[in-house]
Amino acid sequence: MKAINLMDEVSSLEELYVYKKIGILNDNVLSVVQVENRTLDFHVHEDSDELFYVIEGSFYLETEKKKIKVNAGEYIIVPKGIRHRPVVTQLTKFLMIELAGTLNKENSGDKYED
């Protein structure tokens, strides 16, 4: 066991869009990523909810019915089965939590590695 500083972990990333796994909680992966000027395609996770916690910056989470702004210090949970996409216009640092196997190159912007 050890304490993890989220800001240190996400700030240690040298590139944008690279997911760094920082922990496992039961069957869930915790990862940090820095994103800027990126809108992913709409996609759905059929078997898992997904949590976006904004460490720094802000972004919009779009579904087919609404667009929600999420700011630093806030999180949003996307329930499984909901089509969604993140829309990031400024540098934003995230903690993401999802069931292992949920993220892949197809739904995370191509730089995700298992």
C-alpha positions in Angstrom: 0.0 0.0 0.0 1.1 3.5 -0.7 -0.4 7.0 -1.2 -0.7 8.2 -4.8 -0.7 11.8 -5.7 -3.0 12.2 -8.8 -1.5 15.5 -9.9 2.0 14.1 -9.8 1.0 11.0 -11.7 -0.8 12.8 -14.5 1.8 15.6 -14.7 4.5 13.0 -15.2 3.0 12.1 -18.6 5.2 13.4 -21.4 2.6 13.1 -24.2 -1.1 13.8 -24.6 -3.6 11.0 -25.0 -1.4 8.4 -23.3 -3.3 6.5 -20.5 -1.2 5.6 -17.5 -2.5 2.9 -15.3 -2.0 3.9 -11.7 -4.0 1.3 -9.8 -6.5 -1.6 -9.7 -9.6 -1.6 -7.5 -11.2 -5.0 -7.5 -11.8 -5.4 -11.3 -11.6 -1.7 -12.1 -8.6 0.1 -13.7 -7.7 3.6 -12.5 -5.8 5.5 -15.1 -4.7 9.1 -15.7 -4.5 10.9 -19.0 -3.9 14.4 -20.4 -6.1 15.5 -23.3 -6.4 18.6 -25.4 -8.4 19.5 -28.5 -10.0 16.1 -29.0 -13.5 14.9 -29.6 -13.9 11.1 -29.7 -16.7 9.4 -31.7 -19.8 8.5 -29.9 -19.5 5.0 -28.4 -21.1 2.8 -25.8 -19.8 0.5 -23.1 -22.3 -2.4 -22.8 -20.8 -4.0 -19.8 -19.4 -1.3 -17.6 -20.0 2.2 -16.2 -17.2 4.7 -16.7 -16.1 7.5 -14.4 -14.3 10.7 -15.5 -12.8 12.7 -12.7 -11.4 16.1 -13.8 -8.1 16.8 -12.0 -7.4 20.0 -13.9 -9.3 21.8 -16.7 -12.8 21.0 -17.9 -14.6 19.1 -20.7 -18.0 18.3 -22.0 -19.6 14.9 -21.8 -22.1 14.6 -24.6 -24.8 12.0 -24.9 -27.5 11.8 -27.6 -29.8 13.8 -25.3 -27.6 16.3 -23.5 -24.2 18.0 -23.1 -22.8 18.4 -19.6 -19.8 20.5 -18.6 -17.5 18.9 -16.0 -15.0 21.1 -14.2 -11.9 20.5 -12.1 -12.7 18.7 -8.9 -15.9 17.2 -10.4 -16.6 13.8 -11.7 -19.3 12.2 -13.9 -20.3 8.6 -14.2 -21.5 7.3 -17.6 -23.8 4.4 -16.9 -23.3 1.3 -19.1 -25.3 1.2 -22.2 -25.3 5.1 -22.7 -23.9 6.3 -26.0 -21.4 9.2 -25.2 -18.3 11.0 -26.2 -16.0 13.4 -24.4 -15.4 16.8 -26.0 -12.2 18.4 -24.8 -11.1 21.8 -26.1 -8.5 22.9 -23.5 -5.8 20.9 -21.8 -7.6 18.7 -19.3 -6.2 16.1 -16.9 -8.3 13.2 -15.9 -8.6 10.2 -13.6 -10.6 7.5 -15.2 -12.1 4.5 -13.6 -13.6 1.6 -15.5 -13.9 -2.1 -15.5 -10.7 -3.8 -16.8 -11.1 -4.3 -20.6 -13.5 -1.4 -21.1 -11.0 1.0 -22.7 -9.3 0.0 -25.9 -7.7 1.6 -29.0 -11.1 1.9 -30.7 -12.9 3.9 -28.0 -10.0 5.9 -26.4 -8.3 7.5 -29.4 -5.7 4.9 -30.5 -2.9 5.4 -27.9 -4.4 3.1 -25.2 -2.3 0.0 -24.4 -3.3 -3.0 -22.4 
